[in-house]
Amino acid sequence: MIRATTFSASSVGRAAAATLVGASVLLVPAHATGQVGEQELVGVFVDSIAVEGNVRQPTPAILGTLGLQAGRTLNFRDIQRAIKALWATGQFTDITPRAEGGQDGAPVVLVFSVEEQDLLRRVTIRGLEHLDEGEVRDTSGLRPGLAYSPVRVAAAKDFIRTELAKEGIPFARIEERLDPVEDSEYEVELILDVTEGNRVTVAHISFSGNETFSEDDLRGSMGTKQEGFWWFRSGTYDQITFEDDLETKLPAYYAGRGYLDFMVLRDTLIVDPQTGKAHLEISVEEGAQYRIADFSIEGNRRFPTDQLEGYFETAGGGLLQSLGFGGEEVVGKPIFDAGRFQGATAQVEELYRNEGYLYATVTPFVEKIEDDPESGFPQVAVGWRIREGEPAYVRRVAVLGNDYTYDRVVREKIFLLPGDVYSQQRLIQSYQSISSLGFFETPMEFPSILPNPETGDVDITFHVKERQTGSINFGTAVGGIGGVAGFLGYDQPNLFGQAKSGSLRWDFGQFANNFTVTFTDPALFESTVSGTISLFDSRDRFFRFTTGERKRTGALVRFGFATPWSLRTRLLVGYSISRTKYQLRRDVDDTSLFGREPGTQSTLSLGLLRQTLNHPLFPTSGSRQSVNVEFNGGPLGGDGEFVKTTLEGTWFVPAGTLGGGGPGGGGIRTTLGLSLKGGAIFGNAEQFPFDQFWLGGVNFGERLRGYDETTITPLGYFARGDRAIFEVQRLGNAFMLMTAEYAVRFNDNLSVSLFYDAGSVWQEPGNADPSRLFRGAGIGLQLVTPFGPLGLDYAYGFDKDPPGWQFHFRMGPGF
């Protein structure tokens, strides 16, 4: 019997080889021992496989993990793979294979002798104050009932140190101990004793060796900040952030000002063990400041040199000044800004990708040359070496994952077609447009681009994952003397998977009983024409207008047509007809709103809409502009004769991302938004006063947070219940509203924003005065629930009497 022993995964191969070599020797005659190497390669016939030493793990399970079959010829590679598979289970501390038999033609038996890992009876983590013990267990997989794993223990220690370092506790000590369990021979208790130590707070950061830039300048370029007076200047020490400062931020700061030889010589952290206050000392060597002696471009054929030079403008001092980055005035040759040079390089690369040159390479070079004889400054020759290659064409565009939504619905949002020259910009636009449908889970996976090795063209595949779109929703609106009103409805924006939308909505309550049915088809008969039809029957007893109620019955039809100059701009044409009745409450002195005769309203509407927002509810980029003109009465018949015009523009720009990355990355996204809205009525709309504009609150009319509903009037601010004006005097024929916000999009269901609103309403368009607006500011929470969107706002009204805070609650579509 020949035995080969192994004690670690790294020696698995040697053990397997030794096992089979030994078995082979038994099978080879004495005069043929010189052929052992050949026998090793050929392997030996194994008659049976046995396991010994196992107590907890059943033998069939071990044999199944090994994956070896008796009655076959096995070589050392087979044994190597089998032992690796057994090690991967984490259930063993020793695995020893050996071969028995084989003498005089006897069959070979392959035996695996194992020693099992102890089970964890308990896992105890002591000493944690700033981290949850359960989170450590869940993250590392250290749970009772599993086999002890050094890998999991190491992962738990690393997680503890990393998370504590984020809290400013970078020097935690962790001691590991395994205690046997008295009543079980094969179980142990794992104990991790954690000594967190003091939280380290950076009280001061000092520099030495800096001659050109002040300590304040260098501290400002770092992510690590000194402790300050305000709560957001905690001075927490994070080792990862500090390492990034030394390796990236400080060198980039100097390189952006021409100091290419900058080095961090050493850094020292001095911590007071009693208080945890720390002093960071950083020693630097600035080196010389380089100026640009020459800029050149090589290998460009598709774009002229002067066009590419526009991305790297050096005249007048300041790199990339033509792109709006500015630059400091210098005498003589300009200072080399390495950061801006990299940015210009990226822009040129994007220029080539957008024109189909997917395989083009733009290689920047920076070559140090002799010092300038006049000024004595060191110089660099910089430029790009370009290899353009041939343009890539789109060979095929595929969509995967749309099990419910029709292909054509997705393809209508794609701006790259087979045969087109590849464009990175249009690819990103297509990706954002598909995401904005709201039919798929976001963030979507970024499209895969597969080059064709024969032609160099590309196949593009968009990957989507269906999400639940239809919902039964209900909600409430609270405020004022009316108490509570509610709604119940069903919305499905993707009927039959064809992007057709349908909705049923019933508003009910003390002051309302409205029923609306709406159906929209974005592609009538699979054309580029969209259509909407809506039927409504409503009784509105506005709780902000308590002198009466309004009853309306009617229908609306609207069509949308694609414009030839833009795929994202549509012309809207609609017609509506309705019958309106007014009922005045008894014993009411104010008859200004509801003391009117019934009327029939016939309206033709024309509109233009352009929409590039990347999300239907929580956009972070793109814009939406619309203009709508409604012609009432006149040749159309009906009562009243007036024209109502509204304009609206909304813009969002990304402000940053925390976590994730790339166009398809997740993470928390931040954005800056600006919205402008205005409207005017020309003619006589007295027969239909609710077509006029009213301002204040969030549930009716135009939204202005920080104020109660309809309290902003053409005559100024008037609180609810103030009888100094009639109800009809709260309405106007012109309004203007603007909103600026900074929003944090945590995901597609939650957003928090800081906002500033300003607006006013006027009796006539000629009275409009944008310099006198009512202002409000506050914080808002938007949440998507299974029953529809919900919004909470807490805003301060600066111009009401007296100024103060106002809480707003809204639930349902349209916030």
C-alpha positions in Angstrom: 0.0 0.0 0.0 1.3 3.4 -1.0 -0.1 6.5 0.7 0.1 10.2 -0.4 -0.9 12.8 2.2 -2.2 16.3 1.7 -2.9 19.1 4.2 -3.9 22.1 2.1 -5.6 22.9 -1.2 -2.4 23.9 -2.8 -1.0 20.4 -2.5 -4.1 18.8 -3.9 -2.5 18.2 -7.3 0.7 16.7 -5.8 -1.4 14.3 -3.7 -3.5 13.2 -6.6 -0.5 12.6 -8.7 1.3 10.7 -6.0 -1.8 8.5 -5.4 -2.1 7.5 -9.0 1.6 7.1 -9.5 1.7 4.8 -6.6 -1.2 2.8 -8.0 0.5 2.7 -11.4 3.7 1.3 -10.0 1.7 -1.6 -8.6 0.3 -2.4 -12.0 3.6 -2.1 -13.9 6.1 -5.1 -14.1 9.5 -4.6 -12.5 11.3 -4.4 -15.8 8.9 -1.6 -17.0 9.3 0.8 -14.1 10.9 3.3 -16.5 7.4 3.8 -18.0 5.8 5.2 -14.9 5.4 8.7 -16.4 3.4 7.2 -19.2 1.2 5.3 -16.7 0.7 8.5 -14.8 -0.6 10.2 -17.9 -2.8 7.3 -18.8 -4.2 6.8 -15.3 -5.3 3.6 -13.6 -8.4 1.6 -13.4 -10.2 2.3 -10.1 -12.5 -0.5 -9.0 -14.2 1.3 -6.1 -14.1 4.5 -4.0 -14.3 4.6 -0.2 -14.5 7.4 2.4 -13.3 7.1 6.0 -13.2 9.4 9.0 -16.5 11.2 8.3 -18.9 11.5 11.2 -21.4 14.3 10.4 -21.2 14.2 6.6 -22.9 11.2 5.0 -20.7 9.1 2.7 -23.1 9.4 -0.3 -23.0 13.2 0.0 -19.2 13.2 0.0 -19.0 10.8 -3.0 -21.4 13.0 -4.9 -19.3 16.1 -4.2 -16.2 14.2 -5.4 -17.9 13.5 -8.7 -15.7 10.4 -9.4 -17.1 7.2 -10.7 -15.8 3.7 -9.8 -15.2 1.3 -12.6 -13.3 3.8 -14.7 -9.8 4.8 -15.4 -8.8 8.0 -13.5 -5.8 10.2 -13.8 -4.3 12.7 -11.4 -6.2 15.6 -12.9 -9.5 13.8 -12.0 -8.4 13.4 -8.4 -7.2 17.0 -8.3 -10.6 18.3 -9.3 -12.4 16.0 -6.9 -10.4 17.2 -3.9 -10.8 20.8 -4.8 -14.6 20.3 -4.9 -14.4 18.7 -1.4 -12.3 21.6 0.0 -14.8 24.1 -1.5 -17.6 22.8 0.8 -15.7 24.2 3.8 -16.6 21.1 5.9 -13.2 19.6 6.3 -9.8 20.4 7.8 -7.9 17.6 6.2 -8.4 15.4 3.1 -6.0 12.5 2.5 -6.4 10.3 -0.6 -4.7 7.0 -0.9 -4.8 3.9 -3.2 -5.1 0.4 -1.8 -4.6 -2.9 -3.7 -3.2 -3.1 -7.2 -0.7 -5.9 -6.4 -0.7 -8.9 -8.6 -3.5 -7.6 -10.7 -5.8 -6.9 -7.8 -8.3 -4.1 -8.3 -7.4 -0.6 -7.0 -9.5 0.9 -4.3 -9.4 4.7 -3.9 -9.8 5.8 -0.3 -10.4 9.4 0.9 -9.6 9.8 4.6 -11.2 13.1 5.9 -11.2 15.1 9.0 -14.3 17.2 9.5 -14.5 20.9 10.5 -16.2 21.7 13.8 -19.7 23.1 13.8 -20.4 26.5 15.3 -22.8 26.2 18.3 -22.7 29.9 19.0 -21.2 33.0 17.5 -20.6 35.8 19.9 -19.3 39.2 19.0 -18.4 41.4 22.0 -17.5 45.0 22.4 -19.4 46.5 19.4 -20.9 49.8 20.1 -21.1 51.5 16.7 -22.1 48.5 14.6 -24.9 46.0 14.8 -23.8 42.5 15.6 -26.5 40.9 13.5 -25.3 42.9 10.5 -21.8 41.4 10.9 -23.2 37.9 11.0 -25.5 38.4 8.0 -22.8 40.0 5.9 -20.0 37.4 6.6 -22.2 34.3 6.9 -21.1 33.5 10.4 -24.2 31.8 11.7 -24.7 28.9 14.3 -25.1 25.5 12.7 -22.6 26.1 9.9 -19.1 24.7 9.8 -16.3 27.0 11.2 -14.7 28.8 8.3 -11.5 30.9 8.6 -12.6 32.6 5.4 -15.8 33.8 6.9 -14.1 34.9 10.1 -11.6 36.9 8.1 -14.5 38.5 6.2 -16.3 39.4 9.4 -13.1 41.0 10.8 -12.6 43.0 7.6 -16.2 44.1 7.6 -16.0 45.3 11.2 -12.8 47.3 10.6 -14.2 48.8 7.4 -17.5 49.9 8.9 -15.9 51.3 12.0 -13.4 53.2 9.9 -16.3 54.8 8.1 -17.5 56.0 11.5 -14.1 57.5 12.3 -12.8 54.6 14.4 -9.9 53.3 12.3 -7.8 51.3 14.9 -10.2 48.6 16.2 -8.5 45.5 17.6 -10.2 42.1 17.1 -9.2 38.9 19.0 -10.6 35.5 17.9 -11.2 32.6 20.2 -12.7 29.1 19.8 -14.1 27.5 22.9 -15.1 23.8 22.9 -18.7 22.9 23.8 -18.8 20.6 26.8 -21.7 18.4 25.7 -20.6 18.0 22.1 -17.3 16.8 20.7 -17.8 18.3 17.3 -19.1 21.8 18.2 -17.3 25.0 19.2 -18.2 28.5 20.2 -16.7 31.3 18.2 -16.0 34.5 20.1 -14.8 37.7 18.6 -13.7 40.3 21.2 -13.7 43.8 19.6 -11.9 46.7 21.2 -13.1 49.7 19.1 -10.9 52.4 20.6 -11.6 56.1 20.4 -13.3 57.8 17.5 -10.6 59.7 15.7 -11.5 63.3 14.8 -9.2 65.4 12.6 -8.7 68.6 14.6 -5.9 70.0 12.4 -4.2 69.3 9.0 -0.8 70.9 8.4 1.6 70.8 5.5 5.3 71.2 5.1 7.2 71.7 1.8 4.4 73.7 0.2 5.8 77.0 -1.1 3.4 77.9 -3.9 0.0 77.1 -2.4 -1.3 77.9 1.1 -2.4 75.2 3.6 -6.0 76.4 3.1 -5.8 75.8 -0.6 -4.5 72.3 -0.1 -6.9 71.5 2.6 -9.8 72.6 0.4 -8.7 70.1 -2.3 -8.9 67.2 0.1 -11.9 65.0 1.0 -10.6 64.8 4.6 -11.8 67.9 6.4 -10.9 69.4 9.7 -13.4 69.5 12.5 -15.5 72.6 12.3 -18.2 74.5 14.2 -21.2 73.2 12.1 -22.6 69.7 12.4 -21.6 68.8 8.8 -17.9 69.5 9.6 -17.5 66.5 12.0 -13.9 66.0 11.1 -14.4 62.2 11.0 -11.2 60.4 10.0 -11.7 57.9 7.2 -8.5 56.1 6.2 -9.8 55.2 2.7 -10.7 58.9 2.0 -7.3 60.0 3.3 -5.5 57.6 1.1 -7.4 58.9 -1.9 -6.4 62.4 -0.9 -2.7 61.5 -0.9 -2.8 59.3 -4.0 -5.3 61.2 -6.2 -6.7 64.5 -5.0 -3.5 66.3 -4.0 -1.5 65.1 -7.0 -4.5 66.2 -9.3 -4.6 69.6 -7.6 -0.9 70.2 -8.4 -1.0 68.6 -11.8 -3.9 70.9 -12.8 -1.5 73.8 -12.1 1.5 72.5 -14.0 3.3 70.7 -11.2 3.8 67.3 -12.8 6.6 66.2 -10.4 4.6 66.7 -7.2 5.1 64.0 -4.6 3.8 63.3 -1.1 6.9 62.4 0.9 5.3 61.2 4.1 2.2 61.6 6.2 1.8 61.3 10.0 -1.3 60.9 12.1 -0.9 61.9 15.7 -3.8 60.9 17.9 -4.5 62.0 21.5 -5.4 58.7 23.2 -7.6 60.5 25.7 -9.7 62.6 23.4 -9.4 61.0 20.0 -8.4 64.3 18.5 -5.9 63.9 15.7 -3.3 66.0 13.9 -2.5 65.2 10.3 1.0 66.2 9.1 1.7 65.9 5.4 5.1 66.6 3.9 5.2 67.3 0.1 7.6 68.2 -2.6 6.1 70.4 -5.2 8.7 70.2 -7.9 8.8 72.5 -10.9 5.9 74.1 -12.7 5.7 73.1 -16.4 4.5 75.3 -19.3 3.3 74.3 -22.7 6.0 74.6 -25.4 4.1 72.9 -28.2 0.8 71.2 -28.9 0.4 68.8 -31.9 -2.1 66.3 -33.3 -1.1 63.3 -35.4 -3.1 60.8 -37.4 -6.4 62.7 -37.7 -8.1 62.4 -41.1 -11.9 62.5 -40.2 -11.7 65.8 -38.4 -9.6 68.8 -39.3 -6.8 69.8 -37.0 -8.3 73.2 -36.2 -11.6 71.6 -35.0 -9.7 69.3 -32.7 -7.5 72.1 -31.5 -10.7 73.8 -30.3 -10.9 71.2 -27.5 -7.5 72.3 -26.3 -7.3 76.1 -26.5 -4.2 77.6 -25.0 -4.4 81.2 -26.3 -4.9 83.9 -23.8 -3.7 81.8 -20.9 -5.6 78.9 -19.5 -6.1 75.5 -20.9 -9.6 74.7 -22.4 -10.6 78.3 -21.9 -12.7 78.0 -25.0 -14.8 75.4 -23.2 -15.7 77.8 -20.4 -13.2 76.6 -17.8 -11.5 80.0 -17.6 -7.9 80.1 -16.7 -5.4 82.3 -15.0 -3.6 85.0 -16.9 0.1 84.2 -17.3 3.0 86.0 -19.0 4.6 84.0 -21.8 3.7 80.4 -22.5 0.6 79.0 -20.7 0.8 76.7 -17.7 0.0 73.1 -18.4 -3.2 71.8 -16.7 -3.0 68.0 -16.7 -6.6 67.6 -15.5 -8.1 69.7 -18.2 -5.9 68.0 -20.8 -7.4 64.7 -19.8 -10.9 66.2 -20.0 -10.2 67.4 -23.6 -8.8 64.0 -24.5 -12.1 62.4 -23.3 -14.1 64.8 -25.4 -12.2 64.1 -28.5 -12.6 60.3 -27.9 -16.4 60.9 -27.5 -16.4 63.0 -30.7 -15.0 60.0 -32.6 -17.4 57.5 -31.0 -20.4 59.7 -31.8 -19.4 59.7 -35.5 -19.1 55.9 -35.7 -15.3 55.5 -35.0 -15.9 53.1 -32.2 -12.4 51.6 -32.5 -10.5 55.0 -32.7 -7.9 55.5 -30.1 -6.7 58.9 -28.9 -3.4 58.5 -27.1 -2.3 61.6 -25.2 1.4 62.3 -24.8 3.2 64.6 -22.5 7.0 64.9 -23.2 9.3 67.0 -21.0 11.7 69.1 -23.0 14.5 71.6 -22.3 13.7 74.7 -20.2 12.5 77.9 -21.8 15.6 79.9 -22.5 13.8 83.2 -21.8 11.9 82.5 -18.6 13.8 79.5 -17.4 10.6 77.5 -16.8 10.5 73.8 -17.6 8.4 72.9 -20.7 6.4 70.1 -22.1 5.3 69.2 -25.6 1.8 67.7 -25.5 -0.7 66.4 -28.0 -2.6 63.5 -29.3 -1.6 60.5 -31.5 -4.8 59.4 -33.1 -5.5 56.1 -34.8 -8.9 56.4 -36.4 -9.6 53.1 -38.1 -12.8 52.6 -40.0 -16.2 53.7 -38.9 -18.4 51.0 -37.3 -21.9 50.5 -38.5 -24.8 49.0 -36.6 -25.4 45.5 -37.9 -28.2 44.4 -35.6 -30.3 45.9 -32.7 -31.9 43.4 -30.3 -34.1 43.7 -27.3 -34.1 41.0 -24.6 -36.2 40.5 -21.5 -39.5 42.2 -22.7 -41.7 39.2 -22.1 -44.9 41.3 -21.9 -44.1 44.5 -23.7 -44.2 44.3 -27.5 -40.9 44.8 -29.3 -42.1 47.7 -31.4 -42.9 49.7 -28.2 -39.3 49.5 -27.1 -37.9 49.9 -30.6 -39.8 53.2 -31.1 -37.6 54.5 -28.3 -34.3 53.5 -30.0 -32.5 56.1 -32.1 -30.0 53.6 -33.7 -31.1 51.4 -36.6 -29.3 48.7 -38.5 -27.2 50.3 -41.1 -26.7 53.5 -39.1 -23.2 54.7 -38.2 -22.6 53.9 -34.6 -23.1 56.8 -32.2 -22.4 56.7 -28.5 -24.6 59.7 -27.9 -27.6 58.2 -29.6 -27.0 54.9 -27.8 -27.2 56.7 -24.4 -30.3 58.6 -25.6 -31.9 55.3 -26.6 -31.1 53.8 -23.2 -32.6 56.8 -21.3 -35.6 56.8 -23.6 -36.4 53.2 -22.9 -35.9 53.7 -19.2 -38.3 56.7 -19.2 -41.2 54.4 -20.4 -41.6 53.3 -16.8 -42.4 49.7 -17.9 -39.0 48.2 -16.8 -37.0 47.9 -13.6 -34.4 50.6 -13.2 -31.5 51.2 -13.3 -31.5 49.1 -16.5 -28.5 47.2 -17.6 -26.4 49.2 -20.0 -26.7 47.9 -23.6 -24.1 45.3 -24.6 -22.0 46.1 -27.7 -20.6 43.1 -29.5 -18.2 43.8 -32.4 -18.2 41.6 -35.4 -14.7 40.3 -35.8 -15.0 40.0 -39.6 -16.5 43.5 -40.5 -15.8 45.6 -37.4 -19.5 46.5 -37.2 -21.4 46.1 -34.0 -24.4 44.2 -32.6 -26.3 46.2 -29.9 -28.5 44.4 -27.4 -30.8 46.3 -24.9 -31.5 44.3 -21.8 -34.8 45.0 -19.9 -36.7 43.4 -17.1 -40.4 43.8 -16.9 -42.0 45.5 -13.8 -45.5 45.5 -12.5 -47.2 48.5 -14.1 -50.9 48.3 -13.4 -52.1 49.4 -9.9 -55.2 50.0 -7.9 -54.8 53.2 -6.1 -56.5 55.4 -3.6 -55.7 58.5 -1.8 -56.8 61.4 0.3 -56.4 65.2 0.3 -56.6 66.9 3.7 -57.0 70.6 4.5 -59.2 73.4 5.4 -62.9 73.3 6.5 -63.7 70.5 4.0 -61.9 67.8 6.0 -61.2 64.8 3.8 -61.8 63.9 0.2 -60.7 60.7 -1.5 -60.3 58.8 -4.7 -60.3 55.3 -5.9 -59.0 54.2 -9.3 -57.2 51.8 -11.5 -54.3 52.8 -13.8 -52.6 50.6 -16.4 -50.0 52.5 -18.5 -49.1 49.4 -20.5 -52.3 47.7 -21.6 -51.7 44.5 -23.6 -48.0 45.2 -23.6 -48.5 47.8 -26.3 -48.0 51.0 -24.2 -51.7 51.7 -24.4 -52.9 53.3 -21.2 -56.3 53.1 -19.5 -57.5 54.5 -16.2 -60.7 54.6 -14.2 -61.0 57.1 -11.4 -63.7 57.9 -8.9 -63.3 61.0 -6.6 -65.6 61.0 -3.7 -66.3 62.8 -0.5 -68.4 65.5 1.1 -67.5 68.0 -1.7 -67.0 65.8 -4.8 -68.4 62.9 -6.7 -66.5 62.6 -10.0 -66.1 59.7 -12.4 -63.6 59.6 -15.3 -62.7 57.0 -17.9 -59.6 57.6 -20.1 -58.0 55.5 -22.8 -54.8 56.4 -24.7 -53.1 54.7 -27.6 -49.6 56.1 -28.4 -49.6 54.4 -31.8 -53.1 54.2 -33.5 -53.1 51.3 -35.9 -49.3 51.0 -35.2 -48.8 54.4 -36.8 -47.0 57.5 -35.5 -50.3 59.1 -34.5 -51.4 58.9 -30.9 -54.9 59.2 -29.6 -56.8 59.8 -26.3 -60.5 59.6 -25.4 -61.9 60.6 -22.1 -65.4 60.6 -20.7 -66.2 62.4 -17.4 -69.2 63.0 -15.1 -68.3 65.1 -12.1 -69.9 67.0 -9.3 -67.5 69.4 -7.6 -68.4 71.0 -4.4 -65.0 72.6 -3.9 -64.2 72.7 -0.2 -62.2 75.9 -0.9 -65.3 77.4 -2.6 -68.1 76.5 -0.1 -70.8 78.7 -1.6 -72.0 76.1 -4.1 -71.1 73.2 -6.4 -70.5 72.5 -10.1 -71.6 69.6 -12.2 -69.9 68.8 -15.5 -70.6 66.1 -18.0 -68.7 65.7 -21.2 -66.0 64.0 -23.4 -62.6 64.8 -24.8 -60.7 63.4 -27.8 -57.1 64.3 -28.6 -54.6 63.2 -31.3 -50.8 63.6 -31.3 -48.7 63.8 -34.5 -44.9 63.3 -34.8 -43.1 66.4 -36.1 -40.7 66.0 -39.0 -37.9 67.9 -37.3 -37.7 65.9 -34.0 -38.6 62.4 -32.8 -39.2 63.7 -29.3 -41.6 66.6 -30.3 -45.3 66.1 -30.9 -48.1 68.2 -32.2 -51.3 67.8 -30.2 -54.8 68.5 -31.5 -57.9 68.0 -29.4 -61.6 68.7 -29.0 -63.8 68.6 -26.0 -67.4 69.4 -25.3 -69.1 69.6 -21.9 -72.2 70.8 -20.1 -71.7 72.7 -16.9 -74.3 73.4 -14.3 -73.9 75.6 -11.1 -75.9 75.2 -7.9 -75.8 77.9 -5.3 -76.2 76.9 -1.6 -79.1 78.4 0.3 -78.7 81.4 2.5 -75.4 82.4 0.8 -74.6 86.1 0.3 -71.7 85.5 -2.1 -73.2 84.6 -5.5 -70.0 85.5 -7.5 -69.0 81.9 -8.4 -72.1 79.7 -8.5 -74.8 82.1 -9.2 -74.6 81.5 -12.9 -76.7 80.0 -15.7 -75.8 76.6 -17.1 -73.5 76.6 -20.1 -72.1 74.4 -22.9 -68.4 74.6 -23.5 -66.9 73.7 -26.9 -63.1 73.7 -27.0 -60.5 73.2 -29.7 -57.0 72.8 -28.4 -53.6 72.9 -30.2 -50.4 72.1 -28.4 -46.7 71.3 -28.9 -44.8 69.0 -26.5 -41.2 68.1 -26.3 -40.1 65.6 -23.7 -36.6 64.1 -23.0 -36.9 63.4 -19.2 -35.2 60.1 -18.3 -37.9 59.1 -15.7 -41.6 59.7 -15.6 -41.7 60.6 -11.9 -38.2 61.1 -10.6 -36.1 62.5 -13.5 -32.4 63.4 -13.0 -31.7 64.7 -16.5 -33.6 65.9 -19.6 -36.3 68.5 -20.1 -40.0 68.9 -20.9 -41.4 71.9 -22.7 -45.0 72.4 -23.7 -47.3 75.1 -25.1 -51.0 74.7 -25.3 -53.7 77.0 -26.8 -57.4 76.4 -26.2 -60.0 78.1 -28.4 -63.5 78.3 -26.7 -66.7 79.3 -28.3 -66.9 81.5 -31.4 -67.2 79.4 -34.6 -67.1 76.3 -32.4 -70.4 77.1 -30.8 -71.3 76.9 -27.2 -71.2 79.6 -24.6 -68.4 81.9 -23.8 -65.7 83.1 -26.2 -62.1 83.1 -25.0 -58.6 81.8 -25.7 -56.6 80.1 -22.9 -52.8 79.8 -23.4 -50.4 77.9 -21.1 -46.7 77.4 -21.4 -44.4 75.2 -19.3 -40.8 74.3 -19.2 -38.9 71.9 -16.9 -35.2 71.1 -16.9 -33.1 68.7 -14.9 -29.3 68.3 -14.8 -27.4 65.6 -12.8 -25.6 66.9 -9.8 -23.8 63.8 -8.8 -24.1 60.1 -7.8 -23.2 58.3 -4.6 -22.5 54.6 -5.4 -23.2 52.9 -8.7 -21.5 54.3 -11.8 -22.0 54.7 -15.5 -25.2 55.3 -17.4 -26.7 52.0 -16.1 -25.3 52.3 -12.6 -27.5 52.5 -9.5 -26.7 54.4 -6.4 -28.2 57.6 -4.9 -28.6 60.2 -7.6 -28.8 64.0 -7.1 -30.2 66.5 -9.5 -30.9 70.2 -9.9 -34.3 71.1 -11.4 -35.9 74.3 -12.7 -39.5 74.7 -13.7 -41.2 77.7 -15.3 -44.9 77.9 -15.9 -47.3 80.6 -17.0 -50.7 81.2 -18.5 -53.0 83.8 -19.9 -56.7 84.1 -20.8 -57.9 86.5 -23.5 -61.6 87.1 -23.9 -64.6 86.6 -21.7 -64.4 83.4 -19.5 -66.9 84.6 -16.9 -69.3 81.7 -17.9 -66.7 79.2 -17.0 -64.8 80.7 -14.0 -63.0 77.5 -13.1 -61.1 77.7 -16.4 -59.3 80.7 -14.9 -56.2 80.3 -12.7 -56.0 80.1 -8.9 -52.8 79.8 -6.9 -51.7 78.4 -3.5 -51.5 74.9 -1.9 -51.0 71.7 -3.7 -54.3 70.0 -4.4 -56.2 72.5 -6.6 -55.2 75.0 -9.2 -51.5 75.9 -9.6 -49.1 74.7 -6.9 -47.4 77.2 -4.6 -46.2 75.6 -1.4 -46.0 77.4 1.9 -49.6 78.8 1.4 -53.1 77.5 1.9 -55.3 76.7 -1.1 -56.4 79.6 -3.2 -54.9 82.2 -0.8 -52.8 83.9 -3.5 -55.2 86.3 -5.3 -54.9 89.1 -7.9 -55.6 91.4 -5.0 -52.8 90.0 -2.8 -52.7 87.4 0.0 -56.1 86.7 1.6 -56.4 83.9 4.2 -59.3 81.4 3.8 -62.5 82.7 5.4 -61.5 86.3 4.8 -64.7 88.0 3.6 -62.9 91.1 2.4 -63.1 89.7 -1.2 -65.6 87.6 -3.1 -64.8 84.0 -4.0 -64.6 84.9 -7.7 -61.9 87.5 -6.9 -59.5 84.7 -5.9 -59.3 83.7 -9.6 -57.2 85.4 -12.3 -56.7 85.5 -16.0 -52.9 85.3 -15.9 -50.3 83.6 -13.7 -46.6 82.9 -13.4 -44.9 80.2 -11.3 -41.3 79.1 -11.0 -39.7 76.3 -8.9 -36.1 75.5 -8.3 -35.1 72.3 -6.5 -32.3 70.2 -5.4 -33.5 66.6 -5.3 -32.0 63.4 -4.0 -33.3 60.3 -5.8 -32.6 57.4 -3.5 -34.3 55.0 -5.9 -37.3 54.8 -8.2 -39.7 54.9 -5.3 -38.3 57.5 -2.9 -37.1 61.1 -3.4 -36.4 64.0 -1.1 -36.0 67.6 -2.3 -35.2 71.1 -1.1 -37.3 73.5 -3.1 -38.0 77.2 -3.7 -41.3 78.3 -5.2 -42.3 81.8 -6.4 -45.4 82.8 -8.2 -48.4 85.1 -8.5 -51.7 85.5 -10.2 -53.2 88.6 -11.9 -56.6 89.8 -13.0 -55.5 90.4 -16.6 -52.4 89.5 -18.6 -51.5 93.2 -19.0 -51.2 93.5 -15.2 -48.5 90.8 -14.9 -45.5 91.9 -12.9 -42.8 89.2 -12.5 -40.9 91.4 -10.1 -43.6 90.9 -7.4 -44.0 87.2 -6.6 -45.1 85.3 -3.6 -42.3 83.1 -2.3 -42.2 79.7 -0.4 -39.4 77.3 0.4 -39.1 74.0 2.2 -38.5 70.3 2.0 -40.5 67.7 0.2 -40.8 63.9 0.3 -42.1 61.9 -2.7 -42.9 58.2 -2.2 -44.3 55.7 -4.7 -46.6 53.2 -2.8 -48.6 50.2 -4.1 -51.6 52.5 -4.0 -50.1 55.4 -6.0 -47.7 58.3 -5.5 -47.7 60.2 -2.2 -46.2 63.6 -1.5 -45.5 65.4 1.8 -44.2 69.0 1.8 -43.3 71.3 4.7 -42.8 74.8 3.4 -42.4 78.3 4.8 -44.5 81.1 3.2 -42.5 84.3 3.2 -45.1 86.7 2.0 -48.3 85.7 3.8 -49.6 87.4 6.9 -48.1 86.4 9.2 -45.2 84.4 7.6 -45.0 80.8 8.7 -44.9 77.1 7.9 -47.5 75.1 6.1 -47.8 71.3 5.8 -49.1 69.9 2.6 -50.2 66.3 1.9 -51.2 64.9 -1.5 -51.8 61.4 -2.8 -52.4 60.2 -6.3 -51.2 60.9 -9.8 -50.0 64.3 -10.9 -47.8 65.4 -8.1 
